[in-house]
């Protein structure tokens, strides 16, 4: 396997970030507390999950370790995150749904967050197969799968490749399907030059790229009257920098150039499609409204004036809508 020349630097930066996060966790624990779910082979105390790990890893066929969180108990909800983030980006929804009687599982996509950083496999087929491996490992049944942004593509490709034997419902939240890039058949998409620009910025200074995306269009903080949260911006940047450089770079092609049209046509479960109409990252017409025409009997919900990052900017409304959909 080819070696990434930047791997030692990325690993060092990743360990620094993880170490800082671990230190913060320890400082917040009550005296005598412990961190559960420290990894494979670690003994875990009885938990509120009935003895299940609250976090852990699985190893895929190609040796990649996929990190996941497993909170709460009840009907299963599985969440797939966006680029260049990780499962922490779903924390508001995980807390809310787990507190309302659901078992909520979210993983870090390969190359992102606490998962390992393989040189290969940074494309949608493998992402979907990794998700399938996780659901098989946990023997998940009757799950509701929600994908945000790139994660929506992962969910779509999962259903396209693996069907809905383990799936009861699906949700596409500000999601990239059916196809982001502009083509003759998809004139409403974004020009390839947009994604070439993201790649160039990533190679030039990806740390600054993530700051610019978070402080600008992702959360709509570049709009008049917006009230940016430095905490939200910092969290986006930290999650981005935890991703492997090569993995995040490859993922740009995966989320922008993968055509999910045929995958969407295979959806045969109740589906919620939710999007902000001021999404500057994934335009609503070429995404949500186009997907709603391909998914049989999909429920389309549009948030007026909402940006791309609605898991943070509209977390209360989103949580309520997800819960209503799950209970319907």
Secondary structure, DSSP 4 states (H G I P E B T S, - for coil): -PPPTTHHHHHHHHHHHHHHHHHHHHHHSPTT------STT------TTTT--SEEEEE-TTS-EEEEEEE--SEEEEEE--TT--GGGGHHHHHHHHTTTEEEEEEPPTTSTTS---SS--SHHHHHHHHHHHHHHHT--SEEEEEETHHHHHHHHHHHHHTTTTEEEEEEES---S--B--SS-TTSB-HHHHHHHHHHHHHHHHHHHHHHHHTTTTTTTSTT----HHHHHHHHHHHHHS-HHHHHHHHHHHHH---HHHHHT--SEEEEEEETT-SSS-TIIIIIHHHHHSTTPEEEEETT--S-HHHHTHHHHHHHHHHHHH-
